[in-house]
Amino acid sequence: MVDLRSPVQAFSLDSGDSSSIERWRSEMSRAFPPLTIQPDRPSSFTASYRAAGTVDLQVSDMRANAHTVERMPGKVTERNLGFYKISYQVSGTGIMTQGNRELVLNPGTIAVYDTARPYDLHFTEDYRFIVAMFPKSSLDLPEGLASELTAYPVDGTSGTGGIVSSYLLSLVDNLDWLAGPTGGRLARTGLDLLSTLVADELDATVGAGTADRKSLLVEVCYYINDHLGEPTLSPESIAAAHFVSTRHLHNIFREAGVTVAQWIKQRRLQECRRDLSDPLMAGIPVATIATKWGLDDPGYFSRIFRESFGASPRQWRQEALLGRVA
């Protein structure tokens, strides 16, 4: 499990420094999955970068001259498969390409990237944009559903997009808070907003032939989130609550690349992991946290937690509270 936790990082480059480009490339490869970067004007390239992160969310504020970024196929490795990036273009313009989609990044545009797939970014002038990067598993929607929005334009000036962009702008002005004891709770708020944004956009973009199934899947995911603490939550109870057959429920989840039972378990484990990483919940017993999220068998909880995160719940909590990568 990759941990995005980091204190506030700041990095800037001035033109005229012959090593500036390599320093910028090195810094960007440290902060993100490996990228190939080529400035339009190498001899006068300037850039600045500020970032901080929690276990679940890294937020970066970047400004730079015109340049091209490539996420090449050969650089997509196993450790990079589990992230989404959502960017908000504050100023300047650019073009993003992923798969067979091309998106113009104007001020106010929000874009979704899948770091497991190649993509290109070309900034045509001086720009500023904010990037939120988080594990795919942190989004409250199945990966197969959220991936439909990659390289799709999202309006960041109104509606849910406007709320998300305002949140990101506020967060980069207060990165010390994100890196502090309450950072996990701030990140959770941000991830809830990002999940809501993705769900809203999916409702608006799905094709006519799949609209009913996609809308039902989003509705069911929200229902699961609201009932995670109930040990009796099951495919049968979920299907009954939505007046559909269990077979139909399994089919719509299969289209998203996950089973109903797998999704329930994944969501419960994610919520337990977040609570165990929260310094404000350090005094709450591990078993109490597990029961809160519907996992009332301590032995089973410990086993599946270790299988998912590579550490026991107590080990995870200890490492998280010490600020170490778990």
HELIX and SHEET records of a PDB file:
HELIX    1   1 SER A   20  ALA A   31  1                                  12    
HELIX    2   2 PRO A   42  SER A   44  5                                   3    
HELIX    3   3 PRO A   73  LYS A   75  5                                   3    
HELIX    4   4 GLU A   78  ASN A   80  5                                   3    
HELIX    5   5 LYS A  136  SER A  138  5                                   3    
HELIX    6   6 GLU A  143  ALA A  146  1                                   4    
HELIX    7   7 SER A  147  LEU A  149  5                                   3    
HELIX    8   8 GLY A  159  VAL A  172  1                                  14    
HELIX    9   9 LEU A  175  LEU A  178  1                                   4    
HELIX   10  10 GLY A  183  THR A  205  1                                  23    
HELIX   11  11 ALA A  211  ASP A  226  1                                  16    
HELIX   12  12 PRO A  235  ALA A  241  1                                   7    
HELIX   13  13 THR A  246  GLU A  255  1                                  10    
HELIX   14  14 VAL A  260  LEU A  276  1                                  17    
HELIX   15  15 PRO A  279  MET A  281  5                                   3    
HELIX   16  16 VAL A  286  LYS A  292  1                                   7    
HELIX   17  17 PRO A  298  PHE A  309  1                                  12    
HELIX   18  18 PRO A  313  LEU A  321  1                                   9    
SHEET    1   A 7 SER A   6  LEU A  13  0                                        
SHEET    2   A 7 ALA A  47  GLY A  53 -1                                        
SHEET    3   A 7 GLN A  58  ALA A  64 -1                                        
SHEET    4   A 7 TYR A 127  PRO A 135 -1                                        
SHEET    5   A 7 PHE A  83  SER A  91 -1                                        
SHEET    6   A 7 THR A 109  ASP A 114 -1                                        
SHEET    7   A 7 VAL A 154  ASP A 155 -1                                        
SHEET    1   B 5 THR A  36  PRO A  39  0                                        
SHEET    2   B 5 HIS A  67  ARG A  71 -1                                        
SHEET    3   B 5 TYR A 119  PHE A 123 -1                                        
SHEET    4   B 5 GLY A  94  GLN A  98 -1                                        
SHEET    5   B 5 ARG A 101  LEU A 105 -1                                        
END                                                                             
